[in-house]
Amino acid sequence: MAMQVSQFIIGVDVAKVELVVHFEDRDEQSSLKNTKPEIKKWLGQQPANTAICVEATNTYHLDLVEMAYEKGFAVYVVDGFQLSNYRKSVGGRVKTDASDAYLLSRYLSREGSGLRPWGPPPAVYGKLQSLLRRRASLVSARTALTQSWSNERSLETVFKSFAKNMEKLDVLLQKKLKELVREAGLSEQVARCQKIEGIGFLTAVGLVTAFIRGDFKNGDSFIAFLGMDLQISDSGQKTGRRRLTKRGCSEIRRLLHNAAMSASRSVAWKEVYAHHRSKGKATTEALVILARKLARVAFALLKSQGEYVTRTAKNACPQP
């Protein structure tokens, strides 16, 4: 849905304690405490056709966004990296709470027609995402500690006991994920993704979690949401280096990378992987391409509610 020109545009810079507000129509600013009572009172003073643009923070923006949505206002949440680049593009030399509030209102005013309003995710989305991220932190910490303590023989027994406790926590996290998936009625969707060679339970949960977050028109939009689309920088005869935008959840990309490593050794996908390696692609590049293919197949299955047929099975089917 495109933003209406007649909307009353407000940019809000969010901090833990305070909200700084910029009113686009009259070029004025004000501030209020970042508490539910203050936000509720302030929202009640705004006209019905209000559109609010907020920069995404860790959690400090959630009360404002959710309450404004419930009030019926159009809410737009902008990624901090995107806002930073926008500041540079318009020649911004200052970064303060006040300048950010102004920049957000300007961004919505100029670019609003191409933006999609924020909508609340399913209740289980935040819980699944939180557990996936916590497990990612656990895996990262366990790997770093294992490498750091590998040569410490004097405390080897103690560390092994500690490492086992971390493994138990990992098992409990995965058990909790399975419970959430089952309670949310997503078990069939997860199982559908797991039939794809290389994709295990955790990767399947990550893909399903991403899928239920939005109404994706096609596989390209899903890939972009995962941050696995390419950032292209070409000029004239020069072809710039391709990079992933990496705007989505980093943990899902990590899980997909691991899935691609597993899939590259499977009968179904090893020829695809070998093909890209033979074309001069580096190992990481070939794995990224394969990970993107796995994500597209998963999206197609989730979108169509179809059943996966292995590549070898497809080849074995008689042609009409």
C-alpha positions as CSV (number, residue, x, y, z in Angstrom):
1,M,0.0,0.0,0.0
2,A,1.5,3.3,-1.0
3,M,1.6,6.2,1.4
4,Q,-1.1,8.8,0.8
5,V,0.1,12.3,0.0
6,S,-2.5,13.9,2.4
7,Q,-1.1,12.0,5.4
8,F,0.2,13.9,8.4
9,I,3.9,12.9,8.5
10,I,5.9,12.5,11.7
11,G,9.4,11.3,12.2
12,V,10.4,9.8,15.6
13,D,13.9,9.2,16.9
14,V,13.7,6.6,19.6
15,A,16.0,6.2,22.6
16,K,15.6,4.2,25.8
17,V,14.3,7.2,27.8
18,E,13.1,9.7,25.3
19,L,11.3,10.1,21.9
20,V,12.2,13.1,19.8
21,V,9.5,14.0,17.3
22,H,9.6,16.0,14.1
23,F,6.4,17.2,12.4
24,E,6.9,17.4,8.7
25,D,4.1,19.8,7.8
26,R,5.0,22.6,10.2
27,D,8.8,21.8,10.6
28,E,8.6,21.7,14.4
29,Q,10.0,19.3,17.0
30,S,9.1,18.2,20.4
31,S,10.0,15.3,22.8
32,L,8.3,13.0,25.2
33,K,9.2,10.2,27.6
34,N,9.4,6.7,26.2
35,T,6.8,5.2,28.4
36,K,3.4,3.7,27.5
37,P,1.3,6.3,29.4
38,E,3.1,9.2,27.7
39,I,3.0,7.5,24.3
40,K,-0.7,6.8,24.6
41,K,-1.4,10.4,25.6
42,W,0.7,11.8,22.7
43,L,-0.9,9.5,20.1
44,G,-4.3,10.6,21.2
45,Q,-3.4,14.1,20.2
46,Q,-2.5,13.3,16.6
47,P,-4.9,13.4,13.7
48,A,-6.4,10.2,12.3
49,N,-4.4,10.5,9.0
50,T,-1.1,10.4,10.8
51,A,1.9,8.4,9.3
52,I,4.8,7.8,11.6
53,C,8.3,6.9,10.5
54,V,10.6,5.2,13.1
55,E,14.2,3.9,13.0
56,A,14.4,0.3,14.2
57,T,16.2,-0.1,17.5
58,N,16.7,-3.2,19.6
59,T,13.4,-3.1,21.5
60,Y,12.9,0.6,22.5
61,H,10.8,1.4,19.4
62,L,8.3,-1.5,19.9
63,D,5.9,0.2,22.3
64,L,5.5,3.2,20.0
65,V,5.1,1.1,16.9
66,E,2.6,-1.3,18.3
67,M,0.5,1.3,20.0
68,A,0.5,3.5,16.9
69,Y,-0.6,0.5,14.8
70,E,-3.4,-0.3,17.2
71,K,-4.5,3.3,17.0
72,G,-4.9,2.9,13.2
73,F,-1.9,5.0,12.1
74,A,0.3,4.0,9.2
75,V,3.6,3.1,10.7
76,Y,6.9,2.7,8.8
77,V,10.0,1.2,10.4
78,V,13.3,2.0,8.8
79,D,16.5,0.1,9.1
80,G,19.4,2.0,10.7
81,F,21.8,1.2,8.0
82,Q,19.4,2.4,5.4
83,L,18.8,5.6,7.2
84,S,22.5,6.2,7.6
85,N,23.0,5.9,3.8
86,Y,20.1,8.2,3.2
87,R,21.7,10.8,5.5
88,K,24.9,10.6,3.4
89,S,22.9,10.9,0.1
90,V,21.3,14.2,1.1
91,G,24.5,15.6,2.4
92,G,23.8,15.3,6.1
93,R,26.8,16.3,8.2
94,V,25.2,16.0,11.7
95,K,23.8,13.1,13.6
96,T,21.8,14.0,16.6
97,D,18.4,12.8,17.9
98,A,16.8,15.9,16.5
99,S,18.5,15.6,13.1
100,D,17.5,11.9,12.9
101,A,13.8,12.7,13.7
102,Y,13.9,15.3,10.9
103,L,15.6,12.9,8.5
104,L,13.0,10.2,9.2
105,S,10.1,12.6,8.4
106,R,11.9,13.7,5.3
107,Y,12.5,10.1,4.2
108,L,8.8,9.2,4.6
109,S,7.7,12.3,2.8
110,R,10.0,11.8,-0.2
111,E,10.2,8.0,-0.4
112,G,6.9,6.9,1.2
113,S,5.2,5.9,-2.0
114,G,7.7,3.0,-2.4
115,L,7.5,1.9,1.2
116,R,5.3,-0.8,2.8
117,P,3.6,0.0,6.2
118,W,4.7,-2.1,9.2
119,G,2.3,-4.8,10.3
120,P,2.6,-7.0,13.5
121,P,4.1,-10.4,13.0
122,P,2.4,-13.6,14.2
123,A,2.7,-14.1,17.9
124,V,5.1,-17.1,17.5
125,Y,7.4,-15.2,15.2
126,G,9.2,-13.2,18.0
127,K,9.5,-16.3,20.2
128,L,11.1,-18.4,17.4
129,Q,13.4,-15.6,16.3
130,S,14.5,-15.0,19.9
131,L,15.3,-18.7,20.5
132,L,17.2,-18.9,17.2
133,R,19.3,-15.9,18.0
134,R,20.0,-17.1,21.5
135,R,21.1,-20.4,20.2
136,A,23.4,-18.6,17.7
137,S,25.0,-16.7,20.6
138,L,25.4,-20.0,22.4
139,V,27.1,-21.7,19.4
140,S,29.4,-18.7,18.9
141,A,30.4,-18.6,22.5
142,R,31.0,-22.4,22.7
143,T,33.1,-22.4,19.5
144,A,35.2,-19.5,20.8
145,L,35.7,-21.0,24.2
146,T,36.6,-24.4,22.8
147,Q,39.3,-22.9,20.6
148,S,40.6,-20.8,23.4
149,W,40.9,-23.7,25.9
150,S,42.1,-26.3,23.5
151,N,45.7,-26.2,24.8
152,E,44.8,-25.6,28.5
153,R,45.6,-29.1,29.8
154,S,45.6,-28.2,33.5
155,L,41.9,-27.5,33.5
156,E,40.8,-29.8,30.7
157,T,38.5,-31.9,32.9
158,V,36.7,-28.9,34.3
159,F,36.2,-27.3,30.9
160,K,34.8,-30.6,29.5
161,S,32.2,-30.6,32.2
162,F,31.4,-26.9,31.4
163,A,31.2,-27.7,27.7
164,K,28.7,-30.6,28.4
165,N,26.5,-28.2,30.2
166,M,26.5,-25.9,27.2
167,E,25.6,-28.9,25.0
168,K,22.7,-29.6,27.3
169,L,21.5,-26.0,27.0
170,D,21.6,-26.4,23.2
171,V,19.5,-29.5,23.4
172,L,17.0,-27.7,25.6
173,L,16.8,-24.8,23.2
174,Q,16.1,-27.2,20.3
175,K,13.5,-29.0,22.4
176,K,11.8,-25.6,23.1
177,L,11.8,-24.8,19.4
178,K,10.1,-28.0,18.6
179,E,7.4,-27.3,21.2
180,L,6.8,-23.8,19.8
181,V,6.6,-25.2,16.3
182,R,4.1,-27.8,17.3
183,E,2.0,-25.4,19.4
184,A,1.9,-22.9,16.5
185,G,0.8,-25.6,14.0
186,L,3.9,-25.2,11.9
187,S,5.2,-28.8,12.2
188,E,4.0,-29.7,8.7
189,Q,5.7,-26.7,7.2
190,V,9.0,-27.5,9.0
191,A,8.8,-31.1,7.9
192,R,8.1,-30.0,4.3
193,C,11.4,-28.0,4.3
194,Q,13.4,-30.8,5.9
195,K,12.7,-33.0,2.9
196,I,15.1,-30.8,0.9
197,E,18.6,-32.3,0.9
198,G,20.9,-30.5,3.3
199,I,18.2,-28.8,5.3
200,G,17.9,-29.9,8.9
201,F,15.4,-29.0,11.6
202,L,17.1,-25.7,12.7
203,T,17.4,-24.4,9.1
204,A,13.8,-25.5,8.4
205,V,12.6,-23.6,11.5
206,G,14.6,-20.5,10.3
207,L,13.0,-20.6,6.9
208,V,9.5,-21.1,8.2
209,T,10.0,-18.3,10.7
210,A,11.0,-15.9,7.9
211,F,8.2,-17.1,5.7
212,I,5.4,-16.3,8.2
213,R,6.7,-12.8,8.8
214,G,5.4,-11.3,5.6
215,D,3.3,-11.8,2.5
216,F,6.0,-12.3,-0.1
217,K,5.0,-12.0,-3.7
218,N,7.7,-14.2,-5.1
219,G,11.0,-15.9,-4.4
220,D,13.0,-12.8,-5.1
221,S,11.3,-10.8,-2.3
222,F,11.8,-13.8,0.1
223,I,15.5,-13.9,-0.8
224,A,15.8,-10.1,-0.3
225,F,14.1,-10.5,3.1
226,L,16.8,-13.0,4.1
227,G,19.5,-10.6,3.0
228,M,20.8,-13.0,0.3
229,D,20.1,-10.8,-2.7
230,L,23.0,-9.2,-4.5
231,Q,24.2,-5.6,-4.1
232,I,25.3,-4.6,-7.6
233,S,27.7,-1.7,-8.3
234,D,28.4,-1.3,-12.0
235,S,29.4,1.8,-13.9
236,G,30.1,2.1,-17.6
237,Q,32.4,-0.6,-18.7
238,K,33.3,-1.5,-15.2
239,T,31.6,-4.4,-13.5
240,G,31.7,-4.0,-9.7
241,R,32.1,-6.8,-7.2
242,R,28.8,-8.5,-6.2
243,R,28.0,-8.6,-2.5
244,L,25.1,-9.9,-0.4
245,T,23.0,-7.1,1.1
246,K,22.8,-9.0,4.4
247,R,19.8,-7.1,5.5
248,G,17.9,-10.0,7.0
249,C,18.5,-12.3,9.9
250,S,22.2,-13.3,10.1
251,E,21.4,-16.5,11.9
252,I,19.2,-17.8,9.1
253,R,21.9,-17.0,6.6
254,R,24.4,-19.0,8.7
255,L,22.1,-21.9,8.9
256,L,21.5,-21.8,5.1
257,H,25.3,-21.7,4.6
258,N,25.7,-24.9,6.7
259,A,22.8,-26.5,4.8
260,A,24.5,-25.7,1.5
261,M,27.7,-27.3,2.7
262,S,25.7,-30.5,3.5
263,A,23.7,-30.3,0.3
264,S,26.9,-29.9,-1.8
265,R,27.9,-33.5,-0.8
266,S,24.5,-35.0,-1.6
267,V,23.6,-36.8,-4.8
268,A,20.9,-34.3,-5.5
269,W,23.0,-31.1,-5.4
270,K,26.7,-32.1,-5.7
271,E,26.6,-31.6,-9.5
272,V,25.2,-28.1,-9.1
273,Y,27.9,-27.2,-6.7
274,A,30.6,-28.7,-8.9
275,H,29.3,-26.8,-11.9
276,H,29.7,-23.4,-10.2
277,R,33.2,-24.4,-8.9
278,S,34.2,-25.4,-12.4
279,K,33.1,-22.0,-13.7
280,G,35.7,-20.4,-11.4
281,K,33.5,-19.6,-8.4
282,A,35.2,-19.7,-5.1
283,T,34.0,-22.2,-2.5
284,T,32.1,-19.5,-0.6
285,E,30.5,-18.1,-3.7
286,A,29.4,-21.6,-4.9
287,L,27.9,-22.3,-1.4
288,V,26.1,-19.0,-1.4
289,I,24.6,-19.8,-4.8
290,L,23.5,-23.2,-3.6
291,A,22.1,-21.7,-0.3
292,R,20.0,-19.3,-2.4
293,K,18.7,-22.2,-4.4
294,L,17.7,-24.1,-1.3
295,A,15.9,-21.1,0.0
296,R,14.0,-20.6,-3.3
297,V,12.9,-24.3,-3.3
298,A,11.8,-24.0,0.3
299,F,9.8,-20.8,-0.5
300,A,8.1,-22.5,-3.4
301,L,7.1,-25.4,-1.2
302,L,5.8,-23.2,1.6
303,K,3.9,-20.9,-0.9
304,S,2.3,-23.7,-2.8
305,Q,2.0,-26.2,0.1
306,G,3.4,-28.8,-2.3
307,E,5.5,-31.8,-1.6
308,Y,9.2,-31.9,-2.4
309,V,10.4,-34.3,-5.1
310,T,14.2,-35.0,-5.1
311,R,16.2,-34.1,-8.1
312,T,17.1,-37.7,-8.7
313,A,13.5,-38.7,-8.5
314,K,12.6,-36.0,-11.0
315,N,15.2,-37.4,-13.4
316,A,13.8,-40.9,-13.0
317,C,10.3,-39.9,-13.9
318,P,9.3,-40.8,-17.5
319,Q,9.0,-37.8,-19.8
320,P,5.5,-37.2,-21.4
